[in-house]
Amino acid sequence: MGKRIDTKVVEQFAKGDKKAFEDIYEFYKNSIYLFSISLLKNQADAEEVVQDTFIKVYQKIHTLKELKTFHAWLFTITYNTAMKLYHKKKYQLTLEDESFLDTLVTVKDDQKKDYNNQEVIDVIKEELGKLPNKFVIVGELRFFDDLTTREIAGILEIPEGTVKNRLNRVRTSIKPSLAKRGFNPEHYLSVTGIPILYQVFSQYANQVALSKVASETILSNVTLANASASVVKKSNKLAATLAVSLAGVALVSGAALATTDNTQPLAINEILYTSEEYTSAGEPVQIVMNQRIDSQAVSIKNSEGDVEYSINGDEIIFQVDENDTYTIDINGLKETLEINNIDNDAPEMADVDYDEDKVIISVHDEHSGIDYENSSYVYNDVSYNFPSDGVIESVSEGSIQIHLSDNVGNQSEFKINLTLGEE
């Protein structure tokens, strides 16, 4: 199984030891890159995620209360960073490229000597290549990155039972092919045989490892970014939001605390946030004070650590990009804001079935729901509205290109190939 870095190294890093940070980077860089490229399937974007992840780790290590949880914390930051980039660029995936292991079926001869049971590994790769990406990612996190099912559930924000079901799907998808080739599935997929899955993902990690140039460039950029951060504690990234006209609703009002000059009690007049049931990511929160406030007296945090903000006189504005609990502390005035109406998840295709001359497609969107008026499909170069019941009739051979949109504008693309086979 994959190893976790010694907590003593994390402790040294938390105390400001730069060499300890470099050790952490070297230890984890390829695992984080593998996870990123598994999620995004794009080399340049994966490298960007690795860089942004380690910048955040450097800047937020002081927010980690339990250093022994560093391993899972690091992968959580990676996942959140990758998902923000995913939704920012509106990735378009097809069923054909849904698995990141498609390129792994053939292994170069010079790699085979590095691993035992290469024929077994090739069989496993072939079967994993047929699975939707969400199953393979869970397998990677469990068998290569040594994360527990509970940790994986926390990172991916899914129930622990879902993690266990996906891991079971990974195992059950492999067993028939192993048995067909004359191998004993229980030998390779039992608790004692799980290292074979570690070898599968190790081969892929070696194939997609960061180049020396990319690795050194990322580390240099992380170092430079954090050198700048030590000089400028708060950025003005959100200054543009000051011009936003907020049609919000007051969520908190009347909180007060006497100031040190005894002239006027400091008070939070109101906290304004858009009142839509669901909205896309990147919504501003406006805190209106009863007097001007010094930036040094303000602290805003979420589960990842410090949140950037801007101040304009008696107004404090910060951006909420994800559902979370935001803790606000203004010179001792403390409030919490629960954000749970952000939908930045694209619609998913849950299942596909073919019955005579019609395709039955199950689609799913966890939050705002499918916007059928703005969803469509193309068959034989003709575009149609996507049916609300998911049934596409009068189709035979060819491909169906499906465009799905949810009610806040998140979009996804899928492609289904139809091929007639003999009974």
DOLUM-490520 format. One record per residue (C-alpha): residue number from 0; residue in three letters; x, y, z. Coordinates in Angstrom, 1 decimal, decimal comma. Layout:
BEGIN
<NUM ALA <X Y Z>>,
...
# end
This chain:
BEGIN
<0 MET <0,0 0,0 0,0>>,
<1 GLY <1,1 3,6 -0,4>>,
<2 LYS <2,9 5,2 2,5>>,
<3 ARG <2,2 8,3 4,4>>,
<4 ILE <4,9 10,8 5,2>>,
<5 ASP <6,2 10,8 8,8>>,
<6 THR <4,2 13,2 10,9>>,
<7 LYS <7,5 14,5 12,3>>,
<8 VAL <8,3 16,0 8,9>>,
<9 VAL <4,8 17,7 8,9>>,
<10 GLU <5,5 19,0 12,4>>,
<11 GLN <8,8 20,5 11,2>>,
<12 PHE <7,1 22,1 8,2>>,
<13 ALA <4,4 23,6 10,5>>,
<14 LYS <7,2 25,2 12,5>>,
<15 GLY <8,5 26,9 9,3>>,
<16 ASP <11,1 24,5 8,2>>,
<17 LYS <11,4 25,0 4,4>>,
<18 LYS <13,5 21,9 3,9>>,
<19 ALA <10,6 19,9 5,5>>,
<20 PHE <8,2 21,4 3,0>>,
<21 GLU <10,5 20,4 0,1>>,
<22 ASP <10,6 16,8 1,5>>,
<23 ILE <6,8 16,8 1,6>>,
<24 TYR <6,6 18,1 -2,0>>,
<25 GLU <9,0 15,4 -3,2>>,
<26 PHE <7,1 12,7 -1,3>>,
<27 TYR <3,7 13,6 -2,6>>,
<28 LYS <4,1 15,4 -6,0>>,
<29 ASN <3,5 12,4 -8,2>>,
<30 SER <0,6 11,1 -6,2>>,
<31 ILE <-1,0 14,5 -6,3>>,
<32 TYR <-0,3 14,8 -10,0>>,
<33 LEU <-1,8 11,3 -10,7>>,
<34 PHE <-4,9 12,2 -8,8>>,
<35 SER <-5,2 15,5 -10,6>>,
<36 ILE <-4,7 14,0 -14,1>>,
<37 SER <-7,2 11,3 -13,2>>,
<38 LEU <-9,8 14,0 -12,4>>,
<39 LEU <-9,0 16,4 -15,3>>,
<40 LYS <-7,3 14,2 -18,0>>,
<41 ASN <-5,2 17,2 -19,1>>,
<42 GLN <-1,5 17,5 -18,4>>,
<43 ALA <-1,3 21,3 -18,2>>,
<44 ASP <-4,3 21,6 -16,0>>,
<45 ALA <-3,1 18,8 -13,7>>,
<46 GLU <0,3 20,6 -13,3>>,
<47 GLU <-1,7 23,8 -12,4>>,
<48 VAL <-3,6 21,9 -9,8>>,
<49 VAL <-0,4 20,5 -8,3>>,
<50 GLN <1,1 24,0 -8,1>>,
<51 ASP <-2,0 25,6 -6,6>>,
<52 THR <-2,4 22,7 -4,1>>,
<53 PHE <1,1 23,1 -2,7>>,
<54 ILE <0,7 26,9 -2,6>>,
<55 LYS <-2,4 26,4 -0,4>>,
<56 VAL <-0,7 23,8 1,7>>,
<57 TYR <2,2 26,2 2,4>>,
<58 GLN <-0,2 29,0 3,3>>,
<59 LYS <-2,7 27,1 5,3>>,
<60 ILE <-0,7 24,5 7,3>>,
<61 HIS <-1,2 26,7 10,4>>,
<62 THR <-5,0 26,0 10,1>>,
<63 LEU <-4,5 22,2 10,3>>,
<64 LYS <-5,4 21,3 13,9>>,
<65 GLU <-4,4 17,7 13,8>>,
<66 LEU <-1,1 17,2 11,9>>,
<67 LYS <-1,7 13,4 11,8>>,
<68 THR <-4,6 14,2 9,3>>,
<69 PHE <-2,2 15,9 6,9>>,
<70 HIS <-2,4 13,0 4,4>>,
<71 ALA <-6,1 13,2 3,9>>,
<72 TRP <-6,1 17,0 4,2>>,
<73 LEU <-3,7 17,3 1,3>>,
<74 PHE <-5,9 15,1 -1,0>>,
<75 THR <-8,9 17,1 0,0>>,
<76 ILE <-7,2 20,4 -1,1>>,
<77 THR <-6,2 18,7 -4,3>>,
<78 TYR <-9,8 17,6 -5,1>>,
<79 ASN <-11,3 20,9 -4,3>>,
<80 THR <-8,7 22,7 -6,4>>,
<81 ALA <-9,3 20,4 -9,3>>,
<82 MET <-13,0 20,7 -9,1>>,
<83 LYS <-12,9 24,5 -9,1>>,
<84 LEU <-10,8 24,4 -12,3>>,
<85 TYR <-13,1 21,7 -13,8>>,
<86 HIS <-16,2 23,9 -13,4>>,
<87 LYS <-14,3 27,1 -14,4>>,
<88 LYS <-13,4 25,5 -17,7>>,
<89 LYS <-16,7 23,6 -18,1>>,
<90 TYR <-15,0 20,3 -19,0>>,
<91 GLN <-16,8 18,3 -21,7>>,
<92 LEU <-16,4 14,6 -21,2>>,
<93 THR <-17,6 11,7 -23,4>>,
<94 LEU <-18,5 8,2 -22,5>>,
<95 GLU <-15,6 7,1 -24,8>>,
<96 ASP <-13,0 8,8 -22,6>>,
<97 GLU <-14,6 8,5 -19,3>>,
<98 SER <-11,9 6,2 -17,9>>,
<99 PHE <-8,4 7,6 -17,5>>,
<100 LEU <-6,9 4,1 -17,7>>,
<101 ASP <-7,8 3,6 -21,4>>,
<102 THR <-4,1 4,2 -22,3>>,
<103 LEU <-2,9 1,6 -19,9>>,
<104 VAL <-3,8 -1,6 -21,6>>,
<105 THR <-0,5 -1,8 -23,4>>,
<106 VAL <2,7 -1,5 -21,3>>,
<107 LYS <6,1 -1,0 -22,8>>,
<108 ASP <8,5 -4,0 -22,7>>,
<109 ASP <11,0 -2,1 -20,7>>,
<110 GLN <8,4 -1,5 -17,9>>,
<111 LYS <7,4 -5,2 -17,6>>,
<112 LYS <10,5 -6,3 -15,8>>,
<113 ASP <9,9 -3,9 -13,0>>,
<114 TYR <6,7 -5,7 -11,8>>,
<115 ASN <5,7 -9,3 -11,0>>,
<116 ASN <2,5 -10,8 -12,4>>,
<117 GLN <2,5 -8,5 -15,4>>,
<118 GLU <-0,1 -10,6 -17,2>>,
<119 VAL <-2,4 -10,2 -14,3>>,
<120 ILE <-1,8 -6,5 -14,1>>,
<121 ASP <-2,6 -6,1 -17,8>>,
<122 VAL <-5,9 -8,0 -17,4>>,
<123 ILE <-6,8 -5,6 -14,5>>,
<124 LYS <-5,9 -2,6 -16,5>>,
<125 GLU <-8,1 -3,7 -19,3>>,
<126 GLU <-11,1 -4,1 -17,1>>,
<127 LEU <-10,5 -0,9 -15,2>>,
<128 GLY <-10,4 0,9 -18,5>>,
<129 LYS <-14,0 -0,1 -19,1>>,
<130 LEU <-15,2 1,4 -15,8>>,
<131 PRO <-16,5 5,0 -15,4>>,
<132 ASN <-13,9 7,3 -14,0>>,
<133 LYS <-15,6 7,7 -10,6>>,
<134 PHE <-15,0 4,1 -9,7>>,
<135 VAL <-11,3 4,1 -10,8>>,
<136 ILE <-10,6 7,3 -8,8>>,
<137 VAL <-11,9 5,7 -5,6>>,
<138 GLY <-9,7 2,6 -6,4>>,
<139 GLU <-6,7 4,8 -6,9>>,
<140 LEU <-7,2 6,7 -3,6>>,
<141 ARG <-7,7 3,5 -1,6>>,
<142 PHE <-5,1 1,1 -3,1>>,
<143 PHE <-2,4 3,5 -4,2>>,
<144 ASP <-2,8 6,5 -1,9>>,
<145 ASP <-3,6 4,5 1,2>>,
<146 LEU <-6,6 6,5 2,2>>,
<147 THR <-9,3 4,9 4,3>>,
<148 THR <-12,9 4,7 3,1>>,
<149 ARG <-13,9 7,3 5,6>>,
<150 GLU <-11,1 9,7 4,4>>,
<151 ILE <-12,1 9,1 0,8>>,
<152 ALA <-15,7 9,9 1,6>>,
<153 GLY <-14,6 13,1 3,2>>,
<154 ILE <-12,4 14,1 0,2>>,
<155 LEU <-15,0 13,3 -2,5>>,
<156 GLU <-17,9 14,5 -0,3>>,
<157 ILE <-19,9 11,3 -0,8>>,
<158 PRO <-21,3 8,8 1,8>>,
<159 GLU <-18,9 6,2 3,1>>,
<160 GLY <-21,3 3,5 1,8>>,
<161 THR <-20,9 4,9 -1,7>>,
<162 VAL <-17,2 4,6 -1,4>>,
<163 LYS <-17,5 0,9 -0,3>>,
<164 ASN <-19,9 0,2 -3,2>>,
<165 ARG <-17,5 1,7 -5,7>>,
<166 LEU <-14,6 -0,3 -4,3>>,
<167 ASN <-16,7 -3,4 -4,5>>,
<168 ARG <-17,5 -2,5 -8,2>>,
<169 VAL <-13,8 -2,3 -8,9>>,
<170 ARG <-13,2 -5,8 -7,5>>,
<171 THR <-16,3 -7,4 -9,1>>,
<172 SER <-15,4 -6,0 -12,5>>,
<173 ILE <-12,0 -7,6 -12,4>>,
<174 LYS <-12,8 -11,1 -11,1>>,
<175 PRO <-14,5 -12,6 -14,2>>,
<176 SER <-11,7 -11,7 -16,6>>,
<177 LEU <-9,0 -13,0 -14,2>>,
<178 ALA <-10,9 -16,3 -13,9>>,
<179 LYS <-11,4 -16,5 -17,6>>,
<180 ARG <-7,6 -16,2 -18,1>>,
<181 GLY <-6,9 -19,0 -15,6>>,
<182 PHE <-6,0 -16,8 -12,6>>,
<183 ASN <-7,6 -17,2 -9,1>>,
<184 PRO <-9,4 -13,9 -8,4>>,
<185 GLU <-9,5 -14,5 -4,7>>,
<186 HIS <-5,7 -14,8 -4,6>>,
<187 TYR <-5,1 -11,5 -6,2>>,
<188 LEU <-8,1 -9,5 -4,8>>,
<189 SER <-8,2 -10,8 -1,2>>,
<190 VAL <-6,8 -8,6 1,6>>,
<191 THR <-3,4 -10,1 1,2>>,
<192 GLY <-3,5 -9,8 -2,5>>,
<193 ILE <-4,5 -6,1 -2,7>>,
<194 PRO <-0,8 -5,1 -3,5>>,
<195 ILE <-1,4 -6,1 -7,1>>,
<196 LEU <-3,8 -3,1 -7,4>>,
<197 TYR <-1,1 -0,9 -5,9>>,
<198 GLN <1,2 -2,2 -8,7>>,
<199 VAL <-1,4 -1,3 -11,3>>,
<200 PHE <-1,7 2,3 -10,2>>,
<201 SER <2,1 2,4 -9,7>>,
<202 GLN <2,7 1,7 -13,3>>,
<203 TYR <0,3 4,4 -14,3>>,
<204 ALA <1,9 6,8 -11,8>>,
<205 ASN <5,3 6,1 -13,4>>,
<206 GLN <3,9 6,6 -16,9>>,
<207 VAL <2,5 10,0 -16,1>>,
<208 ALA <5,0 11,3 -13,5>>,
<209 LEU <5,9 14,9 -13,5>>,
<210 SER <8,9 15,7 -15,7>>,
<211 LYS <12,0 17,0 -13,9>>,
<212 VAL <11,5 20,4 -15,5>>,
<213 ALA <7,8 20,6 -14,5>>,
<214 SER <8,6 19,4 -11,0>>,
<215 GLU <11,3 22,0 -10,5>>,
<216 THR <9,2 24,8 -12,0>>,
<217 ILE <6,3 24,1 -9,8>>,
<218 LEU <8,4 24,0 -6,7>>,
<219 SER <10,0 27,3 -7,7>>,
<220 ASN <6,6 28,9 -8,3>>,
<221 VAL <5,3 27,7 -5,0>>,
<222 THR <8,3 29,2 -3,2>>,
<223 LEU <7,9 32,5 -5,0>>,
<224 ALA <4,2 32,7 -4,4>>,
<225 ASN <4,7 32,1 -0,7>>,
<226 ALA <7,5 34,6 -0,5>>,
<227 SER <5,1 37,2 -1,9>>,
<228 ALA <2,3 36,0 0,5>>,
<229 SER <4,6 36,7 3,5>>,
<230 VAL <4,8 40,4 2,5>>,
<231 VAL <1,2 40,9 1,5>>,
<232 LYS <-1,0 39,1 4,0>>,
<233 LYS <-4,4 40,0 2,3>>,
<234 SER <-4,8 40,4 -1,4>>,
<235 ASN <-7,1 42,8 -3,2>>,
<236 LYS <-8,4 40,0 -5,4>>,
<237 LEU <-12,1 40,8 -4,6>>,
<238 ALA <-11,9 44,5 -5,2>>,
<239 ALA <-14,1 44,2 -8,3>>,
<240 THR <-16,9 42,9 -6,2>>,
<241 LEU <-17,4 46,3 -4,5>>,
<242 ALA <-19,3 47,5 -7,6>>,
<243 VAL <-21,7 44,6 -7,4>>,
<244 SER <-25,3 45,6 -6,6>>,
<245 LEU <-26,5 43,0 -4,1>>,
<246 ALA <-30,2 42,1 -4,1>>,
<247 GLY <-29,9 40,1 -0,9>>,
<248 VAL <-31,6 39,4 2,4>>,
<249 ALA <-30,3 40,3 5,8>>,
<250 LEU <-29,3 37,1 7,6>>,
<251 VAL <-27,7 38,6 10,7>>,
<252 SER <-28,2 41,9 12,4>>,
<253 GLY <-27,7 43,7 15,7>>,
<254 ALA <-24,5 42,0 16,9>>,
<255 ALA <-22,5 44,5 18,9>>,
<256 LEU <-19,4 44,8 21,1>>,
<257 ALA <-18,0 47,9 22,8>>,
<258 THR <-14,9 49,3 21,1>>,
<259 THR <-11,7 50,2 23,0>>,
<260 ASP <-12,2 53,9 22,5>>,
<261 ASN <-15,6 53,8 24,3>>,
<262 THR <-17,1 56,3 21,7>>,
<263 GLN <-19,5 54,0 19,9>>,
<264 PRO <-20,1 50,3 20,2>>,
<265 LEU <-18,9 48,4 17,1>>,
<266 ALA <-21,8 46,5 15,5>>,
<267 ILE <-22,7 44,4 12,5>>,
<268 ASN <-25,7 46,0 11,0>>,
<269 GLU <-26,4 43,2 8,5>>,
<270 ILE <-24,9 40,4 6,5>>,
<271 LEU <-26,3 40,2 3,0>>,
<272 TYR <-26,2 37,2 0,7>>,
<273 THR <-28,2 36,4 -2,4>>,
<274 SER <-31,4 34,6 -1,5>>,
<275 GLU <-31,8 32,3 -4,6>>,
<276 GLU <-32,5 28,7 -3,8>>,
<277 TYR <-29,6 27,6 -5,9>>,
<278 THR <-26,9 29,7 -7,6>>,
<279 SER <-23,6 29,1 -9,4>>,
<280 ALA <-20,2 29,5 -7,7>>,
<281 GLY <-18,6 32,8 -7,0>>,
<282 GLU <-21,3 34,7 -5,1>>,
<283 PRO <-20,4 37,7 -2,9>>,
<284 VAL <-21,2 38,1 0,8>>,
<285 GLN <-21,5 41,7 2,1>>,
<286 ILE <-21,1 42,6 5,8>>,
<287 VAL <-22,3 46,1 6,6>>,
<288 MET <-20,8 47,5 9,8>>,
<289 ASN <-22,0 50,6 11,7>>,
<290 GLN <-18,6 52,3 11,3>>,
<291 ARG <-15,3 52,0 9,4>>,
<292 ILE <-13,3 48,9 10,3>>,
<293 ASP <-9,5 48,2 10,2>>,
<294 SER <-8,5 45,1 8,1>>,
<295 GLN <-6,3 43,9 11,0>>,
<296 ALA <-9,5 43,4 13,1>>,
<297 VAL <-11,1 41,0 10,5>>,
<298 SER <-10,8 37,3 10,3>>,
<299 ILE <-13,0 35,1 8,0>>,
<300 LYS <-12,4 31,4 7,8>>,
<301 ASN <-14,0 28,3 6,2>>,
<302 SER <-13,0 24,6 6,5>>,
<303 GLU <-9,9 25,2 4,4>>,
<304 GLY <-8,6 28,1 6,4>>,
<305 ASP <-8,5 31,9 5,8>>,
<306 VAL <-10,8 33,4 3,3>>,
<307 GLU <-9,7 36,5 1,3>>,
<308 TYR <-11,8 39,7 1,7>>,
<309 SER <-11,8 43,4 0,8>>,
<310 ILE <-12,9 46,4 2,8>>,
<311 ASN <-14,5 49,6 1,6>>,
<312 GLY <-15,2 51,9 4,6>>,
<313 ASP <-17,8 50,2 6,7>>,
<314 GLU <-18,3 47,3 4,3>>,
<315 ILE <-16,5 43,9 4,2>>,
<316 ILE <-17,0 41,7 1,1>>,
<317 PHE <-15,8 38,2 0,5>>,
<318 GLN <-16,6 35,5 -2,1>>,
<319 VAL <-18,1 32,2 -1,4>>,
<320 ASP <-17,1 29,6 -4,0>>,
<321 GLU <-18,4 26,4 -2,3>>,
<322 ASN <-20,9 25,2 0,3>>,
<323 ASP <-19,3 25,5 3,7>>,
<324 THR <-19,5 27,1 7,1>>,
<325 TYR <-17,9 30,5 7,1>>,
<326 THR <-16,8 31,9 10,5>>,
<327 ILE <-16,6 35,7 10,8>>,
<328 ASP <-14,7 37,4 13,5>>,
<329 ILE <-14,6 41,2 13,5>>,
<330 ASN <-12,7 42,6 16,5>>,
<331 GLY <-14,3 39,9 18,7>>,
<332 LEU <-17,8 40,0 17,1>>,
<333 LYS <-18,3 36,5 16,0>>,
<334 GLU <-20,9 35,1 13,6>>,
<335 THR <-21,2 32,0 11,4>>,
<336 LEU <-22,8 31,8 7,9>>,
<337 GLU <-23,9 28,5 6,5>>,
<338 ILE <-23,8 28,4 2,7>>,
<339 ASN <-25,6 25,5 1,2>>,
<340 ASN <-27,1 26,8 -2,0>>,
<341 ILE <-24,1 26,8 -4,4>>,
<342 ASP <-24,4 24,3 -7,2>>,
<343 ASN <-21,2 24,0 -9,3>>,
<344 ASP <-21,7 20,3 -10,2>>,
<345 ALA <-22,4 19,5 -13,8>>,
<346 PRO <-25,3 17,1 -14,7>>,
<347 GLU <-24,3 13,4 -14,9>>,
<348 MET <-25,3 10,5 -17,0>>,
<349 ALA <-26,2 7,7 -14,6>>,
<350 ASP <-27,1 4,9 -16,9>>,
<351 VAL <-27,7 4,0 -20,6>>,
<352 ASP <-29,9 1,1 -21,9>>,
<353 TYR <-30,9 0,1 -25,5>>,
<354 ASP <-34,2 -1,5 -26,2>>,
<355 GLU <-35,0 -2,2 -29,9>>,
<356 ASP <-35,0 1,2 -31,6>>,
<357 LYS <-34,8 3,4 -28,6>>,
<358 VAL <-32,1 4,4 -26,1>>,
<359 ILE <-33,1 5,0 -22,5>>,
<360 ILE <-30,9 7,4 -20,7>>,
<361 SER <-30,9 8,2 -17,0>>,
<362 VAL <-29,5 11,6 -16,1>>,
<363 HIS <-29,0 13,1 -12,7>>,
<364 ASP <-28,2 16,5 -11,1>>,
<365 GLU <-27,9 16,5 -7,4>>,
<366 HIS <-28,7 20,1 -6,6>>,
<367 SER <-30,6 22,5 -9,0>>,
<368 GLY <-31,9 19,7 -11,3>>,
<369 ILE <-31,8 19,2 -15,1>>,
<370 ASP <-32,9 22,2 -17,3>>,
<371 TYR <-34,6 20,2 -20,1>>,
<372 GLU <-35,4 23,3 -22,1>>,
<373 ASN <-31,7 24,0 -22,6>>,
<374 SER <-30,6 20,3 -22,9>>,
<375 SER <-30,4 18,7 -26,3>>,
<376 TYR <-29,0 15,8 -28,3>>,
<377 VAL <-27,7 15,5 -31,9>>,
<378 TYR <-28,4 12,3 -34,0>>,
<379 ASN <-27,6 12,1 -37,7>>,
<380 ASP <-26,6 15,7 -37,7>>,
<381 VAL <-30,0 16,8 -36,5>>,
<382 SER <-30,5 18,5 -33,1>>,
<383 TYR <-33,5 17,7 -30,8>>,
<384 ASN <-34,6 18,7 -27,4>>,
<385 PHE <-33,5 16,2 -24,8>>,
<386 PRO <-36,7 14,4 -23,6>>,
<387 SER <-37,6 14,7 -19,9>>,
<388 ASP <-38,2 11,0 -19,6>>,
<389 GLY <-34,7 10,2 -21,1>>,
<390 VAL <-36,2 8,1 -23,9>>,
<391 ILE <-34,7 8,7 -27,4>>,
<392 GLU <-36,7 6,9 -30,0>>,
<393 SER <-36,1 5,8 -33,7>>,
<394 VAL <-32,4 5,4 -33,4>>,
<395 SER <-30,2 2,5 -34,6>>,
<396 GLU <-26,5 2,7 -35,6>>,
<397 GLY <-24,4 5,8 -35,2>>,
<398 SER <-23,6 8,2 -32,4>>,
<399 ILE <-25,7 10,4 -30,2>>,
<400 GLN <-24,1 13,6 -28,9>>,
<401 ILE <-25,9 14,7 -25,7>>,
<402 HIS <-25,7 18,2 -24,2>>,
<403 LEU <-27,0 18,6 -20,6>>,
<404 SER <-27,5 21,8 -18,7>>,
<405 ASP <-28,8 22,2 -15,1>>,
<406 ASN <-30,9 25,1 -13,8>>,
<407 VAL <-27,9 27,3 -12,8>>,
<408 GLY <-26,0 26,8 -16,1>>,
<409 ASN <-23,5 24,0 -15,3>>,
<410 GLN <-23,1 22,0 -18,5>>,
<411 SER <-21,7 18,6 -19,6>>,
<412 GLU <-21,4 16,7 -22,9>>,
<413 PHE <-21,7 13,0 -23,5>>,
<414 LYS <-21,3 10,8 -26,5>>,
<415 ILE <-22,9 7,4 -27,0>>,
<416 ASN <-21,9 5,1 -29,9>>,
<417 LEU <-24,6 2,6 -31,1>>,
<418 THR <-23,3 -0,5 -32,9>>,
<419 LEU <-25,5 -3,3 -34,1>>,
<420 GLY <-24,4 -6,8 -33,0>>,
<421 GLU <-25,4 -10,3 -33,8>>,
<422 GLU <-27,7 -12,1 -31,4>>,
# end
